[in-house]
Amino acid sequence: MEQKRVAVIRLKGDVGLKRGFRDTFKMLKLYKKQNCVVIKNTPEYIGMLNVIKDCATWGEIDEETFKLLLQKRGRLARKKSLTEDYLKDKLKTTIADFARDFFSFKKELSDIPGVKLFFKLSPPRHGFEPKGLKAHFSMGGALGYRKDKINDLLRRMM
């Protein structure tokens, strides 16, 4: 079975959340709403996603969308942007090459020195799905598992 990368976006804030939700978000490094992380598709992570399915959305991210995410929303310490020059200086690679290695599981985001492991996004252009943040994706809402449709949402949020 081919291993894939999964993008997780937090859609709801901290107010009124139970402790289990908060702890799971903290373990995933999703500290605020509209934040995104890219994780491995392992049973441990899938179990965590099933806990937070009422507050987040996730799906399989493709390499092209990940490359755009790094270019537009990759951040270093002190709010500096992740640039092609920085990657060439530190890792002797380009964003496209790093994305390819990342998807073939040769490299991780933590291999880039000083990079933040989450991406801050803006609310999606043209809004969420018709039923919004109250229903799951399969029922016309925005929450839960959305397969490869996560790429459309990420592009609207960049």
N, C-alpha and C positions, 0 to 999 in steps of 0.2 A: 504494500500500500504506500502510495506516495505521500510524504509528509508535506503539510501546507502551513502557511503563516495565516494567522487570524488577526484582524483588526477589531479592537473593542472600543466603543465610544460610550462614555458616560453621558446619560441624558437627563438625569435628575440630581438635584443638589442634596446637601446633608440634612436639611431640616426635616424632622419627623421620621428619619430612617432608624431602623432597629440596629442594634450593635453588630449583629452578624453581617449585615450589608456594609456597614462602615468598615469593619475589619477586612472584609473581602476586597473592597475598593482600595484600601490602604496597601494590601498585599500586591494588588495589580498596578499600584502607582497611579491610580486614577483619583487625584485629590479633589478636583473640581468638575463641575459639569462642563460639557463641550470639550473634554480632554479625551485623547485617544492614545492607546498603546498597541503595539504589534507584538503578538506572542506566538509561541509554537502551539500546534494543534495536538496537545497531549491530553490523556484522560484526567490528569490533575487539574489542568486549566479548564477543561470542559466542565468539571464538577464545580469549579468556582463560578463559571459563567451561568450555570443553572441556578446558583444561589441568587445572583444579581439580575436575573432575566427580566424582572419587573422595573428595573431602573437603568438598563443599558441595552445597547444593540451591538451585534457582532456578525462577522461573516469572513469569508476567505478573500484576502486582499491580493491583487495581482501586482506584478513587478513594476509595471508602468505607473500605477497609482502610488506605490511606495516611493518611487523615484521622485514624483511630484511632491509628495509629502515631505521628503527630506529637503528638497530644494526650497519649498515655500515656507514650511513650518518647522524645520529642524533648528533647534536653538542650543547655544552653548551657555556657559555661565555668564552672568551679568547681561542677560537679554541680547547677546550677540547672535547673529544668524550663522547657521552652518553654511559655509561656502565651499566651492570647488577648490579654491586656493588652500583653505585650511586642511581639507582632506589630502591634497597633494603633499602639503608640508608634513603632516603628521603620519599618514599611512601610505603615502606614495601611490594613491589610487584616485579615480574619479568617482563621482556620485553614481554613474551608471554601472561601473565595475563593482562598486561596493554593494549596490542593490542586487546584482547578479550573484555575488558571493553570499549575500545575506539569504537569498532565496534557495541557494544550494547548501545552506547550513554550514558554510565554511567560516563565516564571520557573524558576530552579534553586534547590536547597537552599542553595547558597553565597550566594544573594542575601540571606539572613537574616544580619545581622551577628552573629558570635560563636556560631553554631550548630555543633554537631558533626555531621559528614557521615555518621555511622553511628549505628545504634540498638543499644543493649545489650538483649538479650532474656533471658528466663528459659527453662529447659528446658520443653518442651511439657507441658501438663496431659494426663494419660492416656498419656504416652509417645509415642515415634515409632511408625512402622508395624511390623508383626509381625517382619520380618527385621532391623529396627534399622539401625545404621550400617555394616553390612557388605555390603548389597546395594543396587542401584539401584532407583529408584521403580517402574520398569516391572516389576521382579521381586519386588515386595512389600517393598522396603526404603525407606530415607529419602533416599538420595543421588541427585544428578543432576537432570534437568529434570522438572518436575511440572506444567506448564501453569498453569491457574488454580487448582489445588488448593493453591498456595502461600498463598492467602488464608486457608484453613482453618488451616494450620499457624501462620501469623503470629498469627491471633486466639488460638490456644491458647498461644502463647509470650508474649503481652503481659501 
